[in-house]
Amino acid sequence: MCFPLMQVLCIDEATASVDQKTDKLLQQTIREKFRDKTVLTIAHRINTIMDCDRVLVMHAGKVVEFDTPAALCQSDDSIFQRMVG
């Protein structure tokens, strides 16, 4: 898997149908191979996005939150924080 000219990688539920061990391996590979690229990850699994630089939360087709996972988790009124639990 090598895409030298690609600057943005968009993955939509790339690990939705795999077990957690494979998910972890795929996430690690994506981080390593695309560390200097923009990776847009669409995911429902919280563990898939917790180590992302930024999280964008949408509701009813609108962006309602955009920040680091840590910052969103610290906000009591954050939708993301409620999803994480």
C-alpha positions as CSV (number, residue, x, y, z in Angstrom):
1,M,0.0,0.0,0.0
2,C,1.9,3.0,-1.2
3,F,0.3,6.2,-2.6
4,P,3.2,8.7,-2.9
5,L,1.2,11.5,-4.6
6,M,-1.8,11.3,-2.4
7,Q,-2.1,14.1,0.2
8,V,-5.6,13.2,1.6
9,L,-6.9,9.8,2.4
10,C,-10.6,9.4,3.1
11,I,-11.7,6.2,4.8
12,D,-15.3,5.5,5.5
13,E,-15.9,2.8,8.1
14,A,-12.7,1.0,6.9
15,T,-12.6,-1.3,9.9
16,A,-16.3,-1.7,10.6
17,S,-16.3,-5.4,9.6
18,V,-13.1,-6.6,11.2
19,D,-12.3,-7.8,14.7
20,Q,-10.5,-5.6,17.3
21,K,-7.1,-7.1,16.7
22,T,-7.3,-6.4,12.9
23,D,-8.7,-3.0,13.6
24,K,-5.8,-2.1,15.8
25,L,-3.3,-3.3,13.2
26,L,-5.0,-1.4,10.4
27,Q,-5.2,1.8,12.5
28,Q,-1.5,1.5,13.3
29,T,-0.6,0.9,9.6
30,I,-2.6,3.9,8.5
31,R,-0.9,6.1,11.2
32,E,2.5,5.0,10.0
33,K,2.1,5.0,6.3
34,F,0.1,8.3,6.2
35,R,1.7,10.2,9.1
36,D,2.5,13.2,6.9
37,K,-0.8,13.2,5.1
38,T,-4.3,14.3,6.0
39,V,-6.5,11.3,6.9
40,L,-10.2,11.9,7.0
41,T,-11.8,9.0,9.0
42,I,-15.5,8.4,9.1
43,A,-16.2,6.0,12.0
44,H,-18.7,4.9,14.6
45,R,-16.2,3.0,16.7
46,I,-14.9,5.4,19.4
47,N,-11.5,3.6,19.7
48,T,-10.9,4.2,16.0
49,I,-11.0,8.0,16.5
50,M,-9.6,8.6,20.0
51,D,-6.1,9.1,18.8
52,C,-7.0,11.4,15.9
53,D,-5.7,15.0,16.0
54,R,-9.2,16.4,15.6
55,V,-12.7,15.1,15.8
56,L,-15.6,16.6,13.9
57,V,-19.1,15.8,15.2
58,M,-22.1,16.3,12.9
59,H,-25.8,16.3,13.9
60,A,-28.7,16.8,11.4
61,G,-26.2,17.5,8.6
62,K,-24.4,20.3,10.5
63,V,-21.0,20.5,12.2
64,V,-21.7,20.9,15.9
65,E,-18.3,20.2,17.4
66,F,-14.7,20.3,16.2
67,D,-11.7,19.9,18.5
68,T,-9.2,17.4,19.9
69,P,-10.7,14.3,21.4
70,A,-9.3,15.2,24.8
71,A,-10.8,18.7,24.7
72,L,-14.2,17.4,23.7
73,C,-14.1,14.7,26.4
74,Q,-13.5,17.4,29.0
75,S,-16.5,19.5,28.0
76,D,-19.6,18.6,30.0
77,D,-22.0,19.7,27.2
78,S,-20.1,17.9,24.4
79,I,-22.0,15.4,22.3
80,F,-18.7,13.6,21.7
81,Q,-18.1,13.3,25.5
82,R,-21.6,11.8,25.9
83,M,-20.8,9.2,23.2
84,V,-17.5,8.3,24.8
85,G,-19.2,7.9,28.2
